[in-house]
Amino acid sequence: MAIYFVCGIVLTMAIGLVMSLTNTNICNKIFILLYFLFGSVFKTFQMLTWKCRGISKPPPTQTARVLRIRCRLKISSIWVAKKINFFATHESFEDPNVILRLPTVSLYSVTKTEAIFVQCSKNDRELTSIHSFYYQAQFLHAIKMIILPISEFHRVAKLIKEPKSLLKGKSTEHKEDSHMSPIGDIIFVYSIGRCGSTLLQQMLDVIPRTLSLSEPDSYTALVGEKMSPKERQNLLYSITIFECKRLLNKDVDRLVLKFRSQCTPIAKIISQIFPDIHLIFMYRNPFPNILSFKRAFGESKMVKVYFSSPTFRKVMGGFIAQMFKDLSPKDIPMYQDHDFLNKVISNFDASLALSYVGNCSKYIELIQEKVPIIGVKYEILLKEPRRVFATLCRHIQVTLTKEDLQSMEKVMSQDSQSKSDISRSVKGITELSVESKKMIKYVLSFHPVLKHNEPVLQDTLCINPRE
């Protein structure tokens, strides 16, 4: 244990030294290499020592491995939640049901083989009161990790009381898995990112007895993971059940989950498994959206390294290109063209523009397939907040009081991401360059709807005066 702790301290000092250097591309590359190198060394050494101590495999009835977190580290605060974020030492093996008994345990990340839970020093409402994003709150306040084999993850999911939105669905083969009575209601908010979705999630949080979480990474962790459609469906089912176990709390009747932008493609699968979950999609005009992305993330280490290093792009390019190809509309040939995609993944502006196209296109596909999802446009929300919010609440079957509307207006006056490092106060570019605008227009030009500067997507709330 002492050796693990020393390894963590050495890692922290080494990477801290690199971070203290001038913020150049070479330093960013060294930082990322050190992060993964030390992580791999630590993991290998840990597995060897566990084998020597006879704790490499859990007992048959105690398959939950509990680890004490010794130090935590991410390449960036926005890095997707992974087990590698923590350097932790083995503490004990427990009955898997321990994750249901401890009130501050929550799902952190999922892979094809295991589910990673964290036990935090604060409960959900405390975490959301001091952090804008749930995955960041978990990372900063986790004191233990609890690792479950994926088979146990699915088994325990069946023990959780399902919310009524899940039980309504007649198409899911899983609906008989839980014998407990239905409760609660669920709202999923998808978006293009940097479009006011965190603001919308906080507006919904003013509804009494509602708990809203911004960007739990249990869903994000599945993006890019290679698996069969059946595996993905089963994982999304169990993840949703675990996230919704919060509805067992006496003070929670409604749960709002707002996702990261890369999660939009899973909306179709979620709608097939749980057709009665309320689905919302938020977007804004393309140029302000892309400017916001560049201001928030343009200086991040990963972005700088990726777009400045041909070698790094060569290593990651195939995966990134395939991700964009899967996200982009299939009925527009240019967005599936190999040369076009290679051009896009080598330019930050083009990548952001194609991500915009892809996410909006997924929403359009859902509308065309008659999936019950509604759109909220940021510019319309700012112009008519009361009308949009009232219309939205009618859609999710919520009756608002005068006090609720007053609370909503108070939320509107605040910076929704003030408790994060990508709030409005973060300095960055204030306008797009001529070259950036030209590249963005080029990428958008192939889409019949999104090529316009102020697109309005089908089934957007309050797009006509009488709605």
C-alpha positions as CSV (number, residue, x, y, z in Angstrom):
1,M,0.0,0.0,0.0
2,A,2.8,2.4,0.8
3,I,4.4,1.8,-2.6
4,Y,1.0,2.6,-4.3
5,F,0.9,5.8,-2.4
6,V,4.4,6.8,-3.3
7,C,3.7,6.0,-6.9
8,G,0.7,8.3,-6.8
9,I,2.8,11.1,-5.2
10,V,5.6,10.7,-7.8
11,L,3.1,10.7,-10.6
12,T,1.4,13.9,-9.3
13,M,4.8,15.6,-8.9
14,A,6.0,14.6,-12.3
15,I,3.0,15.8,-14.2
16,G,2.7,18.8,-12.0
17,L,6.2,19.8,-13.1
18,V,5.3,19.5,-16.7
19,M,2.1,21.5,-16.1
20,S,4.2,24.2,-14.5
21,L,6.3,24.6,-17.7
22,T,5.4,27.0,-20.5
23,N,2.1,26.0,-22.1
24,T,3.7,24.8,-25.4
25,N,2.7,22.0,-27.6
26,I,5.8,20.0,-26.7
27,C,4.9,20.3,-23.0
28,N,1.3,19.3,-23.7
29,K,2.6,16.2,-25.5
30,I,4.9,15.3,-22.6
31,F,2.0,15.8,-20.2
32,I,-0.3,13.4,-22.0
33,L,2.5,10.8,-22.5
34,L,3.4,10.9,-18.8
35,Y,-0.3,10.5,-17.8
36,F,-0.8,7.3,-19.8
37,L,2.7,6.0,-19.1
38,F,2.5,6.2,-15.4
39,G,-1.1,5.0,-15.5
40,S,-0.1,1.8,-17.3
41,V,2.9,1.2,-15.1
42,F,0.8,1.7,-11.9
43,K,-1.9,-0.7,-13.2
44,T,0.6,-3.4,-14.2
45,F,2.4,-3.2,-10.9
46,Q,-0.9,-3.3,-9.0
47,M,-2.1,-6.4,-10.8
48,L,1.1,-8.2,-10.0
49,T,1.0,-7.3,-6.3
50,W,-2.7,-8.4,-6.1
51,K,-1.8,-11.7,-7.6
52,C,1.0,-12.2,-5.1
53,R,-1.3,-11.3,-2.2
54,G,-4.0,-13.7,-3.5
55,I,-6.6,-10.9,-4.1
56,S,-6.5,-10.8,-7.9
57,K,-9.9,-12.6,-8.1
58,P,-12.9,-11.9,-5.8
59,P,-14.7,-14.6,-3.7
60,P,-17.8,-16.0,-5.5
61,T,-20.3,-14.2,-3.2
62,Q,-18.3,-10.9,-2.8
63,T,-17.6,-9.8,-6.3
64,A,-17.6,-6.0,-5.6
65,R,-14.0,-4.8,-5.2
66,V,-13.7,-1.7,-3.0
67,L,-10.7,0.5,-3.5
68,R,-9.5,3.5,-1.5
69,I,-8.6,6.5,-3.7
70,R,-5.1,7.8,-3.0
71,C,-4.8,10.5,-5.7
72,R,-6.8,11.7,-8.7
73,L,-5.6,13.1,-12.0
74,K,-7.1,14.0,-15.4
75,I,-5.6,15.3,-18.6
76,S,-8.3,17.9,-18.5
77,S,-11.3,18.7,-16.3
78,I,-13.6,17.8,-19.2
79,W,-12.0,14.4,-19.8
80,V,-14.6,11.6,-19.9
81,A,-14.8,9.7,-16.6
82,K,-12.6,6.6,-16.6
83,K,-11.2,4.3,-14.0
84,I,-7.7,5.6,-14.9
85,N,-8.7,9.0,-13.3
86,F,-7.9,7.5,-9.9
87,F,-4.9,5.8,-8.3
88,A,-6.5,3.6,-5.7
89,T,-5.5,0.7,-3.5
90,H,-7.5,-2.5,-2.7
91,E,-9.5,-2.2,0.6
92,S,-11.9,-5.2,0.6
93,F,-14.3,-7.4,-1.3
94,E,-18.0,-6.9,-0.6
95,D,-21.5,-8.2,-1.6
96,P,-22.4,-6.3,-4.8
97,N,-25.6,-5.1,-3.2
98,V,-23.4,-2.7,-1.2
99,I,-23.9,-0.2,-4.0
100,L,-27.6,-0.1,-3.1
101,R,-27.0,0.3,0.6
102,L,-24.6,3.3,0.6
103,P,-26.5,6.6,-0.1
104,T,-23.6,8.5,-1.6
105,V,-22.5,5.8,-4.1
106,S,-23.1,6.6,-7.8
107,L,-22.3,5.2,-11.2
108,Y,-19.1,6.8,-12.6
109,S,-18.2,4.9,-15.7
110,V,-19.0,1.7,-17.6
111,T,-17.1,-0.6,-20.0
112,K,-18.0,-3.9,-21.7
113,T,-16.5,-5.8,-18.8
114,E,-17.0,-3.8,-15.6
115,A,-19.0,-1.0,-14.0
116,I,-17.1,1.7,-11.9
117,F,-19.0,3.3,-9.0
118,V,-17.7,6.0,-6.7
119,Q,-18.5,6.7,-3.1
120,C,-18.5,10.5,-2.6
121,S,-18.1,12.5,0.6
122,K,-21.3,14.4,-0.3
123,N,-24.8,13.5,-1.6
124,D,-26.2,14.4,-5.0
125,R,-27.9,17.7,-3.9
126,E,-24.7,18.8,-2.2
127,L,-22.6,18.0,-5.2
128,T,-24.9,19.8,-7.7
129,S,-25.0,22.8,-5.5
130,I,-21.3,23.4,-5.8
131,H,-20.5,22.0,-9.2
132,S,-22.2,22.6,-12.6
133,F,-21.2,19.2,-14.0
134,Y,-21.9,16.0,-12.2
135,Y,-18.9,14.0,-13.6
136,Q,-16.6,16.7,-12.3
137,A,-18.3,16.7,-8.9
138,Q,-17.8,12.9,-8.7
139,F,-14.2,13.2,-9.7
140,L,-13.4,15.8,-7.1
141,H,-15.3,14.3,-4.1
142,A,-14.9,10.5,-4.6
143,I,-13.2,8.8,-1.7
144,K,-13.7,5.2,-2.8
145,M,-14.2,3.2,-6.0
146,I,-16.4,0.1,-6.2
147,I,-15.8,-2.1,-9.2
148,L,-18.5,-4.6,-10.3
149,P,-18.1,-7.3,-13.1
150,I,-20.6,-6.4,-15.8
151,S,-22.7,-9.6,-15.1
152,E,-23.2,-8.4,-11.5
153,F,-24.0,-4.9,-12.7
154,H,-26.9,-6.3,-14.8
155,R,-28.0,-8.6,-12.0
156,V,-28.2,-5.8,-9.4
157,A,-30.0,-3.5,-11.8
158,K,-32.9,-6.0,-11.8
159,L,-33.3,-5.4,-8.0
160,I,-33.9,-1.7,-8.3
161,K,-37.4,-0.2,-8.3
162,E,-38.2,1.0,-11.8
163,P,-39.7,4.5,-12.4
164,K,-43.1,4.6,-14.1
165,S,-41.6,6.0,-17.3
166,L,-39.6,2.8,-17.7
167,L,-42.5,0.5,-16.8
168,K,-44.9,2.1,-19.3
169,G,-42.8,0.9,-22.2
170,K,-44.4,-2.2,-23.8
171,S,-41.6,-2.8,-26.2
172,T,-38.8,-3.5,-23.7
173,E,-38.1,-7.2,-23.0
174,H,-36.8,-6.1,-19.6
175,K,-40.0,-4.7,-18.1
176,E,-40.7,-7.8,-16.0
177,D,-37.2,-7.9,-14.5
178,S,-38.1,-5.7,-11.5
179,H,-40.9,-6.8,-9.2
180,M,-41.1,-3.5,-7.3
181,S,-43.8,-0.9,-7.7
182,P,-43.4,2.0,-10.2
183,I,-42.6,5.5,-9.1
184,G,-41.3,8.8,-10.4
185,D,-40.8,10.3,-13.9
186,I,-37.8,11.0,-16.1
187,I,-36.6,13.7,-18.5
188,F,-33.6,13.2,-20.8
189,V,-32.0,16.4,-22.3
190,Y,-29.8,16.0,-25.4
191,S,-28.0,18.8,-27.1
192,I,-25.4,20.0,-29.5
193,G,-23.3,21.3,-26.5
194,R,-22.5,24.9,-25.7
195,C,-26.1,25.8,-26.4
196,G,-27.8,26.6,-23.1
197,S,-28.6,23.0,-22.2
198,T,-27.1,23.4,-18.7
199,L,-29.3,26.5,-18.2
200,L,-32.4,24.5,-19.3
201,Q,-31.5,21.7,-16.9
202,Q,-31.2,24.2,-14.1
203,M,-34.5,25.7,-15.0
204,L,-36.2,22.3,-14.8
205,D,-34.6,21.9,-11.4
206,V,-36.9,24.6,-10.0
207,I,-39.8,22.3,-10.3
208,P,-40.6,21.0,-6.8
209,R,-39.3,17.5,-5.9
210,T,-37.1,17.4,-9.0
211,L,-33.4,16.3,-9.0
212,S,-31.4,17.3,-12.1
213,L,-27.9,16.1,-13.0
214,S,-25.8,17.7,-15.7
215,E,-23.7,15.3,-17.6
216,P,-23.3,12.0,-15.7
217,D,-20.6,10.2,-17.7
218,S,-22.0,6.7,-17.4
219,Y,-23.6,7.2,-20.8
220,T,-20.7,9.1,-22.3
221,A,-18.4,6.2,-21.5
222,L,-20.2,4.1,-24.1
223,V,-19.5,6.5,-27.0
224,G,-16.9,5.0,-29.3
225,E,-16.9,1.6,-27.4
226,K,-17.0,-1.3,-29.9
227,M,-19.8,-3.7,-29.0
228,S,-22.8,-5.5,-30.4
229,P,-26.2,-3.8,-30.6
230,K,-27.5,-6.2,-28.0
231,E,-24.6,-5.4,-25.6
232,R,-25.2,-1.7,-26.0
233,Q,-28.9,-2.0,-25.4
234,N,-28.4,-4.1,-22.3
235,L,-25.8,-1.6,-20.9
236,L,-28.0,1.4,-21.6
237,Y,-30.9,-0.4,-19.9
238,S,-28.9,-1.1,-16.7
239,I,-27.2,2.3,-16.7
240,T,-30.6,4.0,-16.9
241,I,-31.9,1.8,-14.1
242,F,-29.0,2.7,-11.9
243,E,-29.1,6.4,-12.6
244,C,-32.9,6.4,-11.9
245,K,-32.6,4.7,-8.6
246,R,-32.4,8.2,-7.2
247,L,-36.2,8.2,-7.6
248,L,-36.3,5.9,-4.6
249,N,-35.4,8.9,-2.5
250,K,-38.4,10.3,-0.5
251,D,-37.8,13.8,-1.7
252,V,-37.5,13.0,-5.5
253,D,-40.4,12.5,-7.8
254,R,-38.8,13.6,-11.0
255,L,-35.3,13.1,-12.4
256,V,-33.7,15.2,-15.2
257,L,-30.5,14.0,-16.8
258,K,-28.7,16.3,-19.2
259,F,-26.1,14.6,-21.4
260,R,-22.9,15.6,-23.1
261,S,-23.3,16.4,-26.8
262,Q,-21.6,13.2,-28.0
263,C,-24.5,11.2,-26.4
264,T,-27.1,12.4,-28.9
265,P,-26.9,9.2,-31.1
266,I,-28.0,7.0,-28.1
267,A,-31.3,8.9,-28.0
268,K,-32.8,6.5,-30.6
269,I,-31.8,3.4,-28.6
270,I,-33.1,4.9,-25.4
271,S,-36.4,5.7,-27.1
272,Q,-36.7,2.1,-28.2
273,I,-36.0,0.6,-24.8
274,F,-38.0,3.2,-22.8
275,P,-40.4,4.9,-25.2
276,D,-42.2,6.9,-22.5
277,I,-39.2,8.8,-21.2
278,H,-39.6,12.5,-22.0
279,L,-36.9,13.5,-24.6
280,I,-35.7,17.1,-25.2
281,F,-33.2,18.3,-27.8
282,M,-31.5,21.7,-27.4
283,Y,-29.6,23.6,-30.1
284,R,-28.7,27.2,-31.1
285,N,-27.4,29.0,-34.2
286,P,-24.2,27.5,-35.6
287,F,-21.7,30.4,-35.5
288,P,-22.4,31.4,-31.8
289,N,-22.3,27.7,-30.9
290,I,-18.9,27.1,-32.5
291,L,-17.5,30.3,-31.1
292,S,-18.6,29.1,-27.6
293,F,-16.8,25.8,-28.2
294,K,-13.6,27.5,-29.3
295,R,-13.6,29.8,-26.3
296,A,-14.2,27.0,-23.8
297,F,-12.0,24.3,-25.3
298,G,-9.6,25.9,-27.8
299,E,-6.8,26.1,-25.3
300,S,-7.1,22.6,-23.9
301,K,-4.1,20.3,-24.0
302,M,-5.8,17.6,-26.1
303,V,-7.1,20.0,-28.7
304,K,-3.7,21.7,-29.1
305,V,-1.8,18.4,-29.3
306,Y,-4.3,16.8,-31.8
307,F,-4.5,19.7,-34.3
308,S,-0.7,20.5,-34.1
309,S,0.6,17.0,-34.4
310,P,0.3,15.0,-37.6
311,T,1.6,11.9,-35.8
312,F,-1.1,12.2,-33.1
313,R,-3.8,12.7,-35.8
314,K,-2.5,9.7,-37.7
315,V,-2.9,7.5,-34.6
316,M,-6.3,8.9,-33.7
317,G,-7.5,10.0,-37.1
318,G,-9.1,6.7,-38.1
319,F,-11.2,6.5,-34.9
320,I,-12.2,10.2,-35.2
321,A,-13.1,10.0,-38.8
322,Q,-15.3,6.9,-38.2
323,M,-17.0,8.6,-35.3
324,F,-17.9,11.6,-37.5
325,K,-19.0,9.3,-40.3
326,D,-21.3,7.5,-37.9
327,L,-22.7,10.8,-36.6
328,S,-23.2,12.5,-39.9
329,P,-26.3,12.1,-42.1
330,K,-26.1,9.1,-44.4
331,D,-28.3,10.6,-47.1
332,I,-25.9,13.5,-47.9
333,P,-22.9,11.9,-49.8
334,M,-20.4,14.6,-49.0
335,Y,-20.6,13.9,-45.2
336,Q,-19.7,10.3,-45.9
337,D,-16.8,11.1,-48.3
338,H,-13.4,9.8,-47.2
339,D,-11.4,12.8,-48.4
340,F,-13.9,15.3,-47.0
341,L,-13.7,13.6,-43.6
342,N,-9.9,13.6,-43.6
343,K,-10.0,17.3,-44.3
344,V,-12.5,17.9,-41.5
345,I,-10.5,16.0,-38.8
346,S,-7.4,18.1,-39.4
347,N,-9.2,21.4,-38.8
348,F,-10.7,22.4,-35.4
349,D,-13.4,24.7,-37.0
350,A,-14.4,22.1,-39.5
351,S,-14.6,19.4,-36.8
352,L,-16.9,21.6,-34.7
353,A,-19.1,22.4,-37.7
354,L,-19.5,18.7,-38.6
355,S,-20.3,17.8,-35.0
356,Y,-23.0,20.5,-35.2
357,V,-24.4,18.9,-38.4
358,G,-24.2,15.4,-36.9
359,N,-26.0,16.2,-33.7
360,C,-28.7,18.2,-35.4
361,S,-29.1,15.5,-38.0
362,K,-29.7,12.9,-35.3
363,Y,-32.5,15.0,-33.9
364,I,-34.0,15.3,-37.4
365,E,-33.8,11.6,-37.9
366,L,-35.7,11.0,-34.6
367,I,-38.4,13.4,-35.7
368,Q,-38.7,11.6,-39.1
369,E,-39.0,8.2,-37.3
370,K,-41.8,9.6,-35.1
371,V,-39.9,9.4,-31.9
372,P,-41.6,11.7,-29.3
373,I,-38.9,14.3,-28.9
374,I,-39.2,18.1,-28.9
375,G,-36.6,20.8,-29.8
376,V,-35.7,23.9,-27.7
377,K,-33.8,26.6,-29.5
378,Y,-31.5,28.8,-27.2
379,E,-32.3,32.0,-29.0
380,I,-36.0,31.5,-28.7
381,L,-35.7,30.6,-25.0
382,L,-33.8,33.8,-24.3
383,K,-36.4,35.9,-26.2
384,E,-39.4,34.3,-24.6
385,P,-38.4,32.4,-21.5
386,R,-41.8,32.2,-19.8
387,R,-43.6,31.0,-22.9
388,V,-41.0,28.4,-23.8
389,F,-40.7,27.1,-20.3
390,A,-44.4,26.9,-19.8
391,T,-44.9,25.1,-23.1
392,L,-42.1,22.7,-22.2
393,C,-43.6,21.9,-18.9
394,R,-47.0,21.1,-20.5
395,H,-45.1,18.7,-22.7
396,I,-43.6,16.9,-19.7
397,Q,-47.0,17.0,-17.9
398,V,-46.0,19.5,-15.2
399,T,-48.2,22.2,-13.8
400,L,-46.3,25.4,-12.9
401,T,-47.1,27.8,-10.1
402,K,-46.3,31.5,-10.0
403,E,-43.5,30.8,-7.6
404,D,-42.0,28.2,-10.0
405,L,-41.9,30.8,-12.8
406,Q,-40.3,33.4,-10.5
407,S,-37.6,30.8,-9.6
408,M,-37.1,30.0,-13.3
409,E,-36.5,33.7,-14.1
410,K,-33.9,33.9,-11.2
411,V,-32.1,31.0,-12.8
412,M,-32.1,32.8,-16.2
413,S,-30.3,35.8,-14.7
414,Q,-27.3,33.7,-13.6
415,D,-24.4,32.0,-15.4
416,S,-25.4,28.4,-15.5
417,Q,-21.8,27.2,-15.6
418,S,-20.4,29.6,-13.0
419,K,-19.4,26.6,-10.9
420,S,-17.1,25.2,-13.6
421,D,-13.9,26.2,-15.4
422,I,-15.8,26.8,-18.7
423,S,-18.1,29.5,-17.4
424,R,-18.7,32.9,-19.2
425,S,-15.9,34.4,-17.1
426,V,-13.3,32.2,-18.7
427,K,-11.3,34.3,-21.2
428,G,-11.0,33.2,-24.8
429,I,-11.6,34.3,-28.3
430,T,-14.4,36.8,-28.7
431,E,-15.1,36.4,-32.4
432,L,-14.5,34.0,-35.2
433,S,-11.8,34.8,-37.8
434,V,-12.6,35.2,-41.5
435,E,-10.9,31.9,-42.2
436,S,-12.9,30.2,-39.5
437,K,-16.2,31.5,-40.8
438,K,-15.3,30.4,-44.3
439,M,-14.5,26.8,-43.2
440,I,-17.6,26.6,-41.1
441,K,-19.8,27.8,-44.0
442,Y,-18.1,25.2,-46.3
443,V,-19.0,22.3,-43.9
444,L,-22.6,23.5,-43.4
445,S,-23.2,24.3,-47.0
446,F,-24.1,20.7,-47.9
447,H,-27.0,20.5,-45.5
448,P,-30.3,21.9,-46.8
449,V,-31.5,23.1,-43.4
450,L,-28.3,23.8,-41.4
451,K,-26.6,25.8,-44.2
452,H,-28.6,28.8,-43.0
453,N,-27.2,31.1,-40.3
454,E,-30.3,30.8,-38.2
455,P,-31.8,27.4,-38.8
456,V,-35.0,26.3,-37.1
457,L,-35.5,22.6,-36.8
458,Q,-38.9,20.8,-37.0
459,D,-40.9,20.5,-33.8
460,T,-39.0,23.3,-32.1
461,L,-41.1,24.9,-29.3
462,C,-42.7,28.3,-29.8
463,I,-41.6,28.9,-33.4
464,N,-44.9,30.5,-34.2
465,P,-46.8,33.3,-32.5
466,R,-49.8,31.2,-31.4
467,E,-48.1,28.2,-29.9
